[in-house]
Amino acid sequence: MTFDRRSLKRVALPIPIRITLEGEPIAGTTRDISSKGLCLEVPTARVKVNLAELLNQNVTLLMETDIIVGSIKWYTVEEAVFQIGISID
């Protein structure tokens, strides 16, 4: 039995996206998306900042021609990839 605490269904959808962390644009790919957030995968070698210091801070995302503002809520590392949870209002 699996228990998912999310109130909104997420869809696995890989989309190229750029996140700006402390003024530095970094390329990544979405892992999954809902109407209120997403999980972004970024190779650890590309991230030069301490993500713990950016928790609950606003970040800018560039998805094709759309600019989205979100907030980093969590992150984890799997092998050589950061998974970054971003809440979007």
KELUMDO-545988 format. One record per atom (N, C-alpha, C): residue in one letter; atom name; x, y, z. Coordinates in pm, 1 decimal. Layout:
BEGIN
[marlo A, CA, [X, Y, Z]];
...
! end
This chain:
BEGIN
[marlo M, N, [83.9, -117.7, 0.0]];
[marlo M, CA, [0.0, 0.0, 0.0]];
[marlo M, C, [88.7, 124.4, 0.0]];
[marlo T, N, [57.2, 219.2, -85.3]];
[marlo T, CA, [132.8, 343.1, -95.8]];
[marlo T, C, [46.6, 458.9, -47.6]];
[marlo F, N, [108.2, 544.7, 33.3]];
[marlo F, CA, [37.5, 661.3, 82.9]];
[marlo F, C, [104.8, 785.7, 26.5]];
[marlo D, N, [33.6, 864.0, -51.0]];
[marlo D, CA, [86.5, 986.4, -109.5]];
[marlo D, C, [18.0, 1104.6, -43.2]];
[marlo R, N, [98.0, 1190.9, 21.4]];
[marlo R, CA, [41.9, 1305.1, 93.5]];
[marlo R, C, [4.8, 1420.9, 2.7]];
[marlo R, N, [39.8, 1413.9, -121.5]];
[marlo R, CA, [9.4, 1524.7, -212.9]];
[marlo R, C, [-140.5, 1535.0, -236.9]];
[marlo S, N, [-188.1, 1657.8, -235.0]];
[marlo S, CA, [-330.5, 1678.5, -260.4]];
[marlo S, C, [-358.7, 1692.5, -410.2]];
[marlo L, N, [-254.6, 1721.3, -487.3]];
[marlo L, CA, [-270.0, 1737.2, -631.8]];
[marlo L, C, [-190.3, 1629.3, -703.8]];
[marlo K, N, [-250.1, 1573.6, -806.1]];
[marlo K, CA, [-182.9, 1470.6, -883.4]];
[marlo K, C, [-67.9, 1531.3, -962.4]];
[marlo R, N, [45.4, 1462.5, -961.6]];
[marlo R, CA, [160.8, 1504.4, -1041.1]];
[marlo R, C, [170.9, 1417.0, -1164.7]];
[marlo V, N, [219.5, 1477.7, -1272.1]];
[marlo V, CA, [234.3, 1408.1, -1399.3]];
[marlo V, C, [382.4, 1405.0, -1434.7]];
[marlo A, N, [433.5, 1286.7, -1466.5]];
[marlo A, CA, [572.7, 1275.9, -1511.4]];
[marlo A, C, [583.8, 1340.7, -1648.3]];
[marlo L, N, [661.0, 1448.6, -1654.7]];
[marlo L, CA, [668.5, 1525.6, -1778.3]];
[marlo L, C, [806.0, 1591.7, -1787.6]];
[marlo P, N, [897.2, 1534.4, -1865.6]];
[marlo P, CA, [1030.8, 1594.5, -1877.2]];
[marlo P, C, [1029.6, 1716.1, -1969.9]];
[marlo I, N, [1053.1, 1833.8, -1912.8]];
[marlo I, CA, [1056.8, 1959.4, -1988.4]];
[marlo I, C, [1189.4, 2029.1, -1956.2]];
[marlo P, N, [1264.6, 2070.1, -2058.8]];
[marlo P, CA, [1386.0, 2148.1, -2030.7]];
[marlo P, C, [1347.9, 2281.0, -1966.5]];
[marlo I, N, [1421.9, 2317.5, -1862.9]];
[marlo I, CA, [1390.0, 2439.8, -1789.2]];
[marlo I, C, [1518.9, 2498.4, -1733.6]];
[marlo R, N, [1521.7, 2628.8, -1719.3]];
[marlo R, CA, [1635.5, 2695.1, -1655.5]];
[marlo R, C, [1587.8, 2756.0, -1524.8]];
[marlo I, N, [1667.0, 2735.2, -1421.1]];
[marlo I, CA, [1638.9, 2795.1, -1291.5]];
[marlo I, C, [1751.1, 2893.8, -1262.1]];
[marlo T, N, [1716.4, 3007.8, -1207.9]];
[marlo T, CA, [1817.5, 3106.4, -1171.0]];
[marlo T, C, [1840.5, 3097.0, -1020.8]];
[marlo L, N, [1963.3, 3058.3, -983.7]];
[marlo L, CA, [2002.2, 3047.6, -843.8]];
[marlo L, C, [2110.7, 3150.3, -816.4]];
[marlo E, N, [2078.3, 3248.8, -735.5]];
[marlo E, CA, [2170.4, 3357.6, -700.4]];
[marlo E, C, [2230.8, 3421.7, -825.3]];
[marlo G, N, [2143.8, 3450.0, -923.9]];
[marlo G, CA, [2185.3, 3518.1, -1044.9]];
[marlo G, C, [2245.6, 3429.5, -1152.9]];
[marlo E, N, [2263.4, 3302.0, -1124.0]];
[marlo E, CA, [2324.9, 3208.6, -1218.1]];
[marlo E, C, [2218.8, 3118.8, -1281.3]];
[marlo P, N, [2197.9, 3127.5, -1414.8]];
[marlo P, CA, [2101.2, 3037.3, -1479.3]];
[marlo P, C, [2160.4, 2896.1, -1491.7]];
[marlo I, N, [2080.7, 2796.3, -1454.5]];
[marlo I, CA, [2125.0, 2657.1, -1455.2]];
[marlo I, C, [2021.2, 2573.5, -1528.9]];
[marlo A, N, [2067.1, 2494.5, -1625.1]];
[marlo A, CA, [1977.5, 2409.1, -1703.2]];
[marlo A, C, [1943.9, 2282.4, -1626.2]];
[marlo G, N, [1816.4, 2243.2, -1634.1]];
[marlo G, CA, [1769.5, 2119.8, -1573.0]];
[marlo G, C, [1650.4, 2067.1, -1650.9]];
[marlo T, N, [1589.3, 1962.9, -1596.5]];
[marlo T, CA, [1472.7, 1900.5, -1659.9]];
[marlo T, C, [1370.7, 1869.1, -1551.8]];
[marlo T, N, [1245.0, 1898.2, -1579.3]];
[marlo T, CA, [1141.9, 1862.7, -1482.4]];
[marlo T, C, [1128.0, 1711.4, -1475.8]];
[marlo R, N, [1102.6, 1663.1, -1356.6]];
[marlo R, CA, [1075.7, 1520.1, -1335.8]];
[marlo R, C, [925.4, 1497.1, -1336.9]];
[marlo D, N, [854.9, 1582.5, -1262.1]];
[marlo D, CA, [709.0, 1578.1, -1261.6]];
[marlo D, C, [654.1, 1716.8, -1230.8]];
[marlo I, N, [527.7, 1736.3, -1266.8]];
[marlo I, CA, [463.9, 1867.9, -1256.2]];
[marlo I, C, [320.9, 1852.2, -1206.2]];
[marlo S, N, [276.0, 1947.8, -1124.1]];
[marlo S, CA, [134.5, 1960.5, -1088.7]];
[marlo S, C, [97.6, 2106.7, -1109.0]];
[marlo S, N, [-24.5, 2142.0, -1079.8]];
[marlo S, CA, [-66.0, 2281.4, -1097.2]];
[marlo S, C, [-3.7, 2374.2, -992.8]];
[marlo K, N, [51.7, 2318.2, -885.9]];
[marlo K, CA, [108.8, 2400.5, -778.9]];
[marlo K, C, [258.0, 2382.4, -758.0]];
[marlo G, N, [322.2, 2297.0, -839.0]];
[marlo G, CA, [465.1, 2277.7, -818.7]];
[marlo G, C, [526.5, 2180.8, -915.9]];
[marlo L, N, [657.1, 2161.6, -897.3]];
[marlo L, CA, [729.7, 2069.6, -983.1]];
[marlo L, C, [853.1, 2017.9, -911.6]];
[marlo C, N, [904.6, 1908.6, -963.9]];
[marlo C, CA, [1032.9, 1855.7, -920.8]];
[marlo C, C, [1129.1, 1876.0, -1035.9]];
[marlo L, N, [1236.5, 1945.5, -1009.8]];
[marlo L, CA, [1336.6, 1976.7, -1111.5]];
[marlo L, C, [1461.6, 1894.4, -1085.3]];
[marlo E, N, [1515.0, 1830.9, -1188.9]];
[marlo E, CA, [1639.3, 1755.5, -1177.4]];
[marlo E, C, [1751.7, 1835.1, -1242.4]];
[marlo V, N, [1860.3, 1853.6, -1165.1]];
[marlo V, CA, [1975.9, 1929.4, -1211.2]];
[marlo V, C, [2101.9, 1852.1, -1173.2]];
[marlo P, N, [2193.7, 1829.0, -1267.5]];
[marlo P, CA, [2319.5, 1763.1, -1231.4]];
[marlo P, C, [2391.4, 1840.2, -1120.5]];
[marlo T, N, [2442.7, 1768.4, -1022.1]];
[marlo T, CA, [2507.3, 1833.7, -907.7]];
[marlo T, C, [2625.1, 1921.0, -949.5]];
[marlo A, N, [2694.2, 1884.6, -1056.2]];
[marlo A, CA, [2810.8, 1962.4, -1100.0]];
[marlo A, C, [2772.5, 2103.6, -1144.6]];
[marlo R, N, [2647.1, 2125.8, -1182.5]];
[marlo R, CA, [2604.1, 2257.9, -1229.1]];
[marlo R, C, [2568.7, 2352.7, -1114.2]];
[marlo V, N, [2542.0, 2298.7, -995.6]];
[marlo V, CA, [2495.8, 2380.8, -882.8]];
[marlo V, C, [2615.2, 2422.7, -798.0]];
[marlo K, N, [2641.3, 2551.8, -794.9]];
[marlo K, CA, [2756.3, 2606.1, -721.4]];
[marlo K, C, [2715.0, 2676.5, -592.0]];
[marlo V, N, [2588.1, 2669.1, -555.2]];
[marlo V, CA, [2538.4, 2736.1, -434.8]];
[marlo V, C, [2492.4, 2631.4, -334.2]];
[marlo N, N, [2477.4, 2674.0, -210.6]];
[marlo N, CA, [2427.3, 2587.0, -104.8]];
[marlo N, C, [2274.2, 2591.7, -108.0]];
[marlo L, N, [2212.4, 2483.7, -153.1]];
[marlo L, CA, [2065.8, 2481.7, -165.2]];
[marlo L, C, [1996.4, 2497.7, -30.2]];
[marlo A, N, [2058.1, 2454.7, 77.9]];
[marlo A, CA, [1996.4, 2468.9, 210.4]];
[marlo A, C, [1971.5, 2616.1, 242.7]];
[marlo E, N, [2057.5, 2703.4, 195.9]];
[marlo E, CA, [2041.1, 2846.9, 220.3]];
[marlo E, C, [1930.5, 2908.0, 134.7]];
[marlo L, N, [1885.6, 2835.3, 31.7]];
[marlo L, CA, [1782.9, 2887.5, -58.0]];
[marlo L, C, [1644.0, 2831.6, -28.5]];
[marlo L, N, [1632.2, 2746.7, 73.0]];
[marlo L, CA, [1500.5, 2692.7, 107.6]];
[marlo L, C, [1403.5, 2805.1, 140.8]];
[marlo N, N, [1284.3, 2796.3, 86.8]];
[marlo N, CA, [1176.9, 2894.4, 104.9]];
[marlo N, C, [1208.0, 3030.9, 43.4]];
[marlo Q, N, [1309.7, 3036.3, -41.9]];
[marlo Q, CA, [1343.2, 3158.7, -113.9]];
[marlo Q, C, [1281.9, 3152.8, -253.5]];
[marlo N, N, [1246.4, 3268.4, -307.2]];
[marlo N, CA, [1192.5, 3274.8, -442.7]];
[marlo N, C, [1302.5, 3251.5, -545.4]];
[marlo V, N, [1267.3, 3178.8, -650.4]];
[marlo V, CA, [1357.1, 3154.1, -762.8]];
[marlo V, C, [1279.7, 3179.8, -891.8]];
[marlo T, N, [1352.5, 3209.1, -997.7]];
[marlo T, CA, [1292.2, 3231.9, -1128.4]];
[marlo T, C, [1319.9, 3111.7, -1216.9]];
[marlo L, N, [1214.6, 3066.3, -1285.2]];
[marlo L, CA, [1225.4, 2953.7, -1377.7]];
[marlo L, C, [1192.0, 3003.7, -1516.7]];
[marlo L, N, [1267.8, 2959.9, -1615.9]];
[marlo L, CA, [1240.0, 2992.7, -1754.9]];
[marlo L, C, [1207.6, 2863.1, -1827.6]];
[marlo M, N, [1082.2, 2851.3, -1871.1]];
[marlo M, CA, [1033.6, 2733.1, -1941.0]];
[marlo M, C, [991.8, 2777.9, -2080.5]];
[marlo E, N, [1075.5, 2749.3, -2179.6]];
[marlo E, CA, [1056.3, 2796.4, -2316.8]];
[marlo E, C, [1048.2, 2948.5, -2314.5]];
[marlo T, N, [931.9, 3006.2, -2337.2]];
[marlo T, CA, [921.4, 3152.5, -2336.3]];
[marlo T, C, [849.5, 3205.5, -2212.2]];
[marlo D, N, [813.8, 3116.3, -2120.2]];
[marlo D, CA, [741.4, 3156.3, -1998.9]];
[marlo D, C, [836.5, 3174.2, -1881.3]];
[marlo I, N, [814.5, 3279.6, -1804.2]];
[marlo I, CA, [889.2, 3303.3, -1681.3]];
[marlo I, C, [796.3, 3273.5, -1564.8]];
[marlo I, N, [844.2, 3189.3, -1473.1]];
[marlo I, CA, [763.8, 3146.4, -1358.9]];
[marlo I, C, [843.1, 3175.4, -1232.1]];
[marlo V, N, [776.6, 3227.8, -1130.8]];
[marlo V, CA, [840.0, 3248.6, -1001.1]];
[marlo V, C, [788.9, 3141.1, -906.2]];
[marlo G, N, [881.8, 3077.9, -838.2]];
[marlo G, CA, [845.6, 2974.0, -743.0]];
[marlo G, C, [932.4, 2983.8, -619.5]];
[marlo S, N, [917.1, 2887.3, -531.4]];
[marlo S, CA, [990.9, 2885.1, -405.7]];
[marlo S, C, [1044.8, 2744.1, -382.7]];
[marlo I, N, [1173.2, 2733.7, -350.3]];
[marlo I, CA, [1232.7, 2602.4, -323.1]];
[marlo I, C, [1182.7, 2553.4, -187.8]];
[marlo K, N, [1120.5, 2436.8, -187.3]];
[marlo K, CA, [1064.0, 2379.7, -64.5]];
[marlo K, C, [1145.0, 2263.4, -9.2]];
[marlo W, N, [1213.3, 2191.2, -96.8]];
[marlo W, CA, [1294.7, 2077.8, -53.2]];
[marlo W, C, [1394.2, 2042.4, -162.1]];
[marlo Y, N, [1491.9, 1965.2, -125.4]];
[marlo Y, CA, [1583.6, 1909.4, -225.0]];
[marlo Y, C, [1644.0, 1781.1, -169.3]];
[marlo T, N, [1692.4, 1699.3, -259.9]];
[marlo T, CA, [1761.6, 1576.3, -222.9]];
[marlo T, C, [1862.0, 1546.2, -333.9]];
[marlo V, N, [1953.1, 1454.5, -306.8]];
[marlo V, CA, [2051.7, 1414.4, -405.9]];
[marlo V, C, [2034.6, 1265.9, -433.6]];
[marlo E, N, [2025.5, 1232.1, -561.3]];
[marlo E, CA, [2024.3, 1092.3, -603.2]];
[marlo E, C, [2134.6, 1075.8, -704.3]];
[marlo E, N, [2237.9, 1001.0, -664.2]];
[marlo E, CA, [2357.8, 983.6, -744.9]];
[marlo E, C, [2416.3, 1120.4, -776.0]];
[marlo A, N, [2426.4, 1161.6, -900.7]];
[marlo A, CA, [2488.8, 1289.6, -936.2]];
[marlo A, C, [2385.3, 1393.6, -977.8]];
[marlo V, N, [2262.6, 1380.4, -924.5]];
[marlo V, CA, [2153.6, 1470.4, -963.9]];
[marlo V, C, [2082.9, 1524.4, -840.0]];
[marlo F, N, [2067.4, 1657.9, -834.7]];
[marlo F, CA, [1980.4, 1718.1, -734.5]];
[marlo F, C, [1837.0, 1706.3, -783.2]];
[marlo Q, N, [1745.8, 1669.2, -695.4]];
[marlo Q, CA, [1603.2, 1681.1, -720.5]];
[marlo Q, C, [1557.9, 1796.7, -631.1]];
[marlo I, N, [1499.7, 1898.6, -693.7]];
[marlo I, CA, [1461.4, 2021.2, -623.4]];
[marlo I, C, [1311.3, 2038.6, -633.4]];
[marlo G, N, [1244.9, 2042.5, -518.8]];
[marlo G, CA, [1099.4, 2063.1, -514.1]];
[marlo G, C, [1069.2, 2212.1, -512.0]];
[marlo I, N, [989.9, 2257.3, -608.6]];
[marlo I, CA, [957.9, 2398.6, -621.4]];
[marlo I, C, [808.0, 2418.3, -617.9]];
[marlo S, N, [762.8, 2502.3, -526.9]];
[marlo S, CA, [621.8, 2537.3, -515.2]];
[marlo S, C, [594.6, 2658.9, -603.1]];
[marlo I, N, [483.4, 2652.6, -676.5]];
[marlo I, CA, [444.4, 2762.9, -765.1]];
[marlo I, C, [307.2, 2812.2, -721.6]];
[marlo D, N, [294.5, 2943.3, -701.7]];
[marlo D, CA, [166.0, 3000.1, -659.9]];
[marlo D, C, [80.4, 3035.4, -777.6]];
! end
